[in-house]
Amino acid sequence: MPLKERIEAEFMQAVRSKDALKVSCLRMIKAAVKNKEIDKKGPLDEAQMTAILQTMAKQRKESIEQFEKGGRQDLVEKEKAELSLIENYLPQQMSEAELVKLVEAAVAETQAQGAKELGKVMKILVPKIAGRADGKLVNEWVKKKLGGG
């Protein structure tokens, strides 16, 4: 089932079961998708839907970090619950071993030497990981492999 249809179906189910948190979170997702469709002037493909969800997940992670620093445990819990719901719609994250293999293959393929060529490696790597690994983590592994971190 396409992601957009799955979100719509689960939204209707959450409304019927009166699951306020899920309704609220899915409503935010639907609004973000609708806004992007308006900007694009057409429907979104799965990759674009995944990109929206990744952005929303990243925002929640940053919010959790900030709320923890501010001692707002109530808001931390709310953001964690939303993050958990959003992550249900994202592709399965790859294991660290898989990521390391891809990084090593990309470094070998580009024959990159040193941190100055990080961009070359990332250019090959990003399409291969497409939403299945955190970009920050990928960047750290590439830097380690190239000897820059």
C-alpha positions in Angstrom: 0.0 0.0 0.0 1.4 3.4 -0.9 2.6 5.5 2.1 0.0 8.2 1.5 -2.9 5.7 1.5 -1.5 4.0 4.6 -1.3 7.3 6.5 -4.9 8.2 5.4 -6.3 4.7 6.5 -4.5 4.8 9.8 -5.7 8.4 10.4 -9.3 7.3 9.9 -8.8 4.4 12.2 -7.3 6.6 14.9 -10.2 9.0 14.6 -12.7 6.2 15.1 -10.8 4.8 18.1 -10.4 8.3 19.5 -6.6 8.0 19.8 -5.9 11.8 20.2 -2.1 11.6 20.0 -2.1 9.5 16.8 -4.8 11.7 15.2 -2.8 14.8 16.0 0.5 13.4 14.7 -1.1 12.0 11.5 -2.9 15.3 10.9 0.5 17.1 11.1 1.9 14.6 8.6 -1.0 15.0 6.2 -0.7 18.8 6.4 3.0 18.7 5.6 2.3 16.4 2.6 -0.5 18.6 1.4 1.7 21.8 1.7 4.4 20.0 -0.3 1.9 18.9 -3.0 0.7 22.5 -3.3 4.3 23.8 -3.6 5.0 21.1 -6.2 1.7 21.5 -7.9 1.1 17.7 -8.1 1.2 14.5 -6.2 4.3 13.3 -4.3 6.2 10.1 -5.0 7.3 7.7 -2.2 10.8 9.3 -2.0 9.3 12.7 -1.4 6.9 11.4 1.2 9.9 9.7 3.0 11.8 13.0 2.8 9.0 14.8 4.6 8.8 12.2 7.3 12.6 12.2 7.8 12.4 16.0 8.2 9.6 15.7 10.8 11.6 13.0 12.6 14.7 15.1 12.7 12.7 18.1 14.1 11.3 15.9 16.8 14.8 14.6 17.8 16.1 18.2 17.9 13.1 19.2 20.0 13.7 16.3 22.4 17.3 17.4 22.9 16.2 21.1 23.6 13.4 20.1 25.9 15.7 17.8 27.9 18.2 20.7 28.3 15.3 22.9 29.5 14.1 20.3 31.9 10.6 20.0 30.3 10.0 16.3 30.7 6.3 16.6 29.8 7.3 18.0 26.4 10.1 15.4 26.0 7.5 12.6 26.4 5.1 14.2 23.9 7.9 14.6 21.3 9.2 11.0 21.8 5.6 9.7 21.3 5.3 11.7 18.0 8.8 10.5 16.9 7.8 6.9 17.5 4.7 7.3 15.4 6.6 9.1 12.6 9.3 6.4 12.5 6.6 3.8 11.9 6.2 5.2 8.4 9.9 5.5 7.6 11.9 2.7 5.8 13.7 0.2 8.1 17.0 1.7 9.2 20.1 -0.2 8.1 22.4 -1.8 10.6 25.8 -0.3 11.4 27.5 -3.2 9.7 25.6 -2.6 6.5 26.4 1.1 6.6 30.1 0.5 7.2 30.2 -1.9 4.2 28.6 0.7 2.0 31.0 3.4 3.2 34.0 1.2 2.5 32.7 0.3 -1.0 32.0 4.0 -1.8 35.5 5.0 -0.6 37.1 2.3 -2.7 34.9 3.2 -5.7 35.9 6.9 -5.6 39.5 6.1 -4.5 39.1 9.0 -2.1 42.2 10.0 -0.2 41.6 12.1 2.9 38.8 14.3 4.3 39.0 16.7 1.4 37.2 14.2 -0.8 34.4 13.6 1.6 32.0 15.1 -0.9 32.8 12.6 -3.6 32.1 9.7 -1.3 28.9 11.2 0.0 27.7 11.9 -3.6 27.8 8.1 -4.3 26.6 7.0 -0.9 23.5 9.2 -0.4 21.4 7.6 -3.1 22.3 4.1 -1.9 21.2 4.8 1.7 18.1 6.9 0.7 16.4 7.3 4.1 17.7 4.1 5.6 20.4 5.8 7.7 20.9 9.1 9.5 23.0 11.5 7.3 25.0 12.6 10.3 26.0 9.1 11.2 26.9 8.4 7.5 29.1 11.5 7.5 30.8 10.5 10.7 31.6 7.0 9.3 33.0 8.5 6.0 35.2 10.9 8.0 36.5 8.0 10.1 37.2 5.9 6.9 39.0 8.9 5.3 41.0 9.6 8.4 39.4 12.9 9.2 37.7 12.0 12.4 
